[in-house]
Amino acid sequence: MELRKRHLNARRVFVGLYVLAFAIYIIVGLQPAEAKNYEVAAQLNIPSIDLAADVTELTLDNNKLDTPDTIVGSYSQAENKTLLIGHSSTVFENLHSVNLREEIDYNGKTYQIVGIHKMPKSEVSMRQLLKRADKDTLVIMTCAGELLDGGDATHRLIITATR
């Protein structure tokens, strides 16, 4: 009888701790993430997919660009070429629907889409994407393909537009 009583008490303690831990997880885990305030540097408009998005300038940090959660990030190493990045699950969720020769507007300038490529992430050369171009060029990039752990994907959708 004493052994059964101990077992029930141990079980009650375990269940109580489990319930407490679960409650803490729910309270802490479901809090909205702190919104990051980005300085808006430009606007990107792609009428065919009803996209009107704010753009913030990004800086390289340990050879990485931190992609904003809900707006577009821009980065440039050459005066006439700008890389625009965003998440395919938010701001660029319909980017796969654009077509060649469509016009898009970036920071008050009109560009025409001249290239649409989906390539394995391992084959994307950032050096190539960022190198100087003969004319004003936008390179828009987002994830594509199969989803991987950590929110990444196997491929990249790369849209090139020129003026």
Phi, psi and chi 1 to 4 in degrees:
 res  aa     phi    psi   chi1   chi2   chi3   chi4
   1 MET       -  -43.9 -176.1   73.7  164.5      -
   2 GLU   -61.5  -40.5 -176.4   66.2   30.3      -
   3 LEU   -64.2  -41.5 -174.8   58.4      -      -
   4 ARG   -64.5  -39.0 -176.6  176.1  165.7  100.4
   5 LYS   -64.7  -42.5 -158.2  178.4 -142.0 -176.3
   6 ARG   -62.2  -44.0  -90.7 -162.3 -153.0  146.6
   7 HIS   -60.6  -43.1  179.1   70.3      -      -
   8 LEU   -65.8  -40.2  -75.4  174.7      -      -
   9 ASN   -65.0  -43.2  -76.2  -21.7      -      -
  10 ALA   -62.5  -40.5      -      -      -      -
  11 ARG   -65.1  -42.2 -171.1  171.4 -173.3 -165.2
  12 ARG   -61.9  -42.2  -75.7 -177.0 -173.4  139.4
  13 VAL   -62.8  -45.8  168.5      -      -      -
  14 PHE   -60.9  -47.1  175.6   76.4      -      -
  15 VAL   -63.6  -41.1  168.7      -      -      -
  16 GLY   -61.9  -44.5      -      -      -      -
  17 LEU   -65.0  -39.7  -71.9  174.0      -      -
  18 TYR   -62.1  -46.5  178.0   80.2      -      -
  19 VAL   -62.4  -42.8  168.7      -      -      -
  20 LEU   -62.1  -46.3  179.1   63.6      -      -
  21 ALA   -62.8  -41.5      -      -      -      -
  22 PHE   -64.1  -41.8 -174.6   71.6      -      -
  23 ALA   -62.8  -42.8      -      -      -      -
  24 ILE   -63.5  -42.6  -69.3  170.3      -      -
  25 TYR   -59.9  -45.0  169.4   77.0      -      -
  26 ILE   -63.1  -46.2  -67.6  -65.0      -      -
  27 ILE   -65.4  -47.1  -68.8  167.6      -      -
  28 VAL   -79.0  -43.3  172.9      -      -      -
  29 GLY   -69.7  -26.4      -      -      -      -
  30 LEU   -98.2    8.1  -65.1 -179.9      -      -
  31 GLN   -70.4  140.8  -64.5  -63.1  -42.3      -
  32 PRO   -65.0  141.9   16.7  -23.5      -      -
  33 ALA   -63.9  146.8      -      -      -      -
  34 GLU   -65.1  123.9 -173.8  174.9  -44.7      -
  35 ALA   -69.4  132.4      -      -      -      -
  36 LYS   -91.3  129.7 -169.0  169.2 -176.8 -179.6
  37 ASN   -90.3  115.1  -69.5  -34.4      -      -
  38 TYR  -100.1  144.4  -67.7  100.7      -      -
  39 GLU   -80.4  123.4 -174.7  175.2  -37.5      -
  40 VAL   -78.9  122.9  175.6      -      -      -
  41 ALA  -107.9  -20.7      -      -      -      -
  42 ALA  -162.6 -179.1      -      -      -      -
  43 GLN  -133.6  138.0 -176.8   80.0   17.9      -
  44 LEU  -115.5  127.1  174.4   64.8      -      -
  45 ASN  -125.4  124.6  -66.3  -65.2      -      -
  46 ILE  -125.4   94.3  -54.8  177.5      -      -
  47 PRO   -56.9  -37.0  -23.0   32.4      -      -
  48 SER   -64.4  -22.5   68.0      -      -      -
  49 ILE  -117.1   16.9   58.8  171.5      -      -
  50 ASP    53.2   42.4  -65.6  -37.8      -      -
  51 LEU  -101.4  123.1  175.7   70.7      -      -
  52 ALA  -134.0   99.9      -      -      -      -
  53 ALA  -124.2  141.7      -      -      -      -
  54 ASP   -71.0  150.7  -69.5  -25.6      -      -
  55 VAL  -127.5  135.0  179.5      -      -      -
  56 THR  -118.4  148.1 -171.6      -      -      -
  57 GLU   -78.6  137.5  -70.7 -176.7   21.4      -
  58 LEU  -108.0  154.3  -57.3  175.3      -      -
  59 THR  -119.7  149.1   55.7      -      -      -
  60 LEU   -73.1  129.2 -150.0   52.1      -      -
  61 ASP  -129.8  110.2 -174.3   21.1      -      -
  62 ASN    55.0   44.9  -69.7  -31.1      -      -
  63 ASN    61.8   24.8  -90.5  -13.3      -      -
  64 LYS  -131.3  149.1  -74.4 -174.4   91.7  174.1
  65 LEU  -106.8  127.1  -68.1  172.2      -      -
  66 ASP   -85.8  110.7 -175.6   27.4      -      -
  67 THR   -74.8  124.3  -53.2      -      -      -
  68 PRO   -62.2  152.3  -17.5   28.4      -      -
  69 ASP   -70.8  -43.6  -70.7  -29.9      -      -
  70 THR  -127.6    3.3   57.5      -      -      -
  71 ILE  -129.5  179.8   67.3  172.0      -      -
  72 VAL   -93.8  142.1  177.6      -      -      -
  73 GLY  -107.8  143.4      -      -      -      -
  74 SER  -121.3  145.3   71.5      -      -      -
  75 TYR  -147.4  141.4 -179.3   74.9      -      -
  76 SER  -145.3  138.8 -176.5      -      -      -
  77 GLN  -113.0  -18.2  -73.1 -176.6  -17.3      -
  78 ALA  -118.6  144.7      -      -      -      -
  79 GLU   -57.5  -32.8 -174.9  177.7  -50.7      -
  80 ASN  -110.5   15.8   66.0  -19.7      -      -
  81 LYS  -137.6  128.7 -164.9  170.3 -161.4 -178.4
  82 THR  -126.4  131.1  -58.6      -      -      -
  83 LEU   -95.5  127.8  173.1   67.0      -      -
  84 LEU  -115.3  126.0  -59.7  174.1      -      -
  85 ILE  -126.6  150.6   59.0  173.9      -      -
  86 GLY  -166.1  164.4      -      -      -      -
  87 HIS   -78.0  138.7  -71.7  -69.3      -      -
  88 SER   -73.5  -14.0   59.7      -      -      -
  89 SER   -91.4   -7.8   59.5      -      -      -
  90 THR  -128.8  -98.0   57.6      -      -      -
  91 VAL   -62.2  -35.1   68.3      -      -      -
  92 PHE  -107.5   30.6  -74.6  149.4      -      -
  93 GLU   -63.3  -23.3   66.4 -176.3  -25.9      -
  94 ASN  -112.9   12.3  -65.4  -43.5      -      -
  95 LEU   -59.4  -30.3 -168.7   61.8      -      -
  96 HIS   -62.7  -12.1   63.1  -83.0      -      -
  97 SER   -93.4   -0.9  -62.5      -      -      -
  98 VAL   -74.8  162.0  -60.1      -      -      -
  99 ASN  -128.9  158.5  -65.8  -60.7      -      -
 100 LEU   -57.3  147.3  -74.5  173.5      -      -
 101 ARG    72.7    1.0  -66.8 -177.3  -72.4  -71.6
 102 GLU   -67.9  150.5  -81.4 -175.1   32.7      -
 103 GLU   -98.5  140.3  -70.9 -171.8  -14.9      -
 104 ILE  -129.7  159.8   62.4  176.4      -      -
 105 ASP  -119.2  128.1 -179.7   80.1      -      -
 106 TYR  -129.9  117.8  176.4   67.4      -      -
 107 ASN    54.5   39.7 -150.0   20.1      -      -
 108 GLY    83.4    3.1      -      -      -      -
 109 LYS  -115.1  142.4  -62.5  176.3 -176.9  172.8
 110 THR   -94.2  131.7  -58.6      -      -      -
 111 TYR  -123.0  155.0  -68.1   76.6      -      -
 112 GLN  -116.6  134.7 -175.3  177.6   49.1      -
 113 ILE   -70.3  123.6  -64.2  175.1      -      -
 114 VAL  -117.9   -6.7  -64.7      -      -      -
 115 GLY  -156.4  138.0      -      -      -      -
 116 ILE  -135.2  116.9  -58.8  172.3      -      -
 117 HIS  -135.6  139.0  -56.9  -74.6      -      -
 118 LYS  -115.7  121.6 -178.8  178.1  172.2 -176.6
 119 MET  -138.1  154.3   60.2  179.2   20.0      -
 120 PRO   -57.8  140.4  -23.7   33.4      -      -
 121 LYS   -53.3  -38.8  176.4 -174.8  172.3 -174.1
 122 SER   -66.0  -18.3   60.6      -      -      -
 123 GLU   -97.4   -3.0  -67.1  179.4   16.2      -
 124 VAL   -78.4  125.0  174.1      -      -      -
 125 SER  -105.3  108.1  166.5      -      -      -
 126 MET   -62.9  -35.3  -68.4  -55.4  -70.4      -
 127 ARG   -58.4  -43.9  179.8  168.7  -64.4  178.2
 128 GLN   -67.5  -43.4 -176.1   69.7   24.4      -
 129 LEU   -62.8  -33.2  -72.0  179.8      -      -
 130 LEU   -94.8  -10.3  -65.3  170.3      -      -
 131 LYS   -67.0  155.5   80.4  175.5 -170.2  176.6
 132 ARG   -54.9  145.0 -168.9  177.5 -169.9  -40.4
 133 ALA  -116.5  165.1      -      -      -      -
 134 ASP   -72.1  -28.3  -66.3  -25.9      -      -
 135 LYS  -136.9  167.6   50.3  175.3  116.2  176.5
 136 ASP   -54.4  125.9  -76.2  -12.4      -      -
 137 THR  -135.6  138.1  -57.3      -      -      -
 138 LEU  -109.7  138.3  -67.3  178.5      -      -
 139 VAL  -121.3  116.4  177.1      -      -      -
 140 ILE  -106.5  127.0  -54.5  170.3      -      -
 141 MET  -133.7  138.9 -175.6  169.4   67.7      -
 142 THR  -148.5  168.3 -166.2      -      -      -
 143 CYS   -70.8  152.4  -69.2      -      -      -
 144 ALA  -154.2  173.0      -      -      -      -
 145 GLY    84.1 -154.9      -      -      -      -
 146 GLU   -76.2  139.6  -57.6  -73.4  -37.3      -
 147 LEU   -74.2  141.2  -68.4  178.3      -      -
 148 LEU  -114.1  167.1  -59.8  171.6      -      -
 149 ASP   -58.4  147.3  -68.2  -23.6      -      -
 150 GLY    83.2    9.3      -      -      -      -
 151 GLY    83.7    6.7      -      -      -      -
 152 ASP   -90.2 -179.5 -157.1   -7.2      -      -
 153 ALA  -144.2  164.6      -      -      -      -
 154 THR   -74.2  -25.7   57.4      -      -      -
 155 HIS  -128.5  171.1  -71.1   70.4      -      -
 156 ARG  -128.5  137.9  -64.8  -65.6 -177.3  -98.4
 157 LEU   -95.7  123.1  175.9   60.8      -      -
 158 ILE  -123.8  119.6  -59.0  171.0      -      -
 159 ILE  -109.3  129.4  -50.5  -65.9      -      -
 160 THR  -113.7  133.0  -53.7      -      -      -
 161 ALA  -135.6  142.3      -      -      -      -
 162 THR  -127.9  163.6   59.1      -      -      -
 163 ARG  -111.3      -  -76.2 -177.2    5.6  105.7
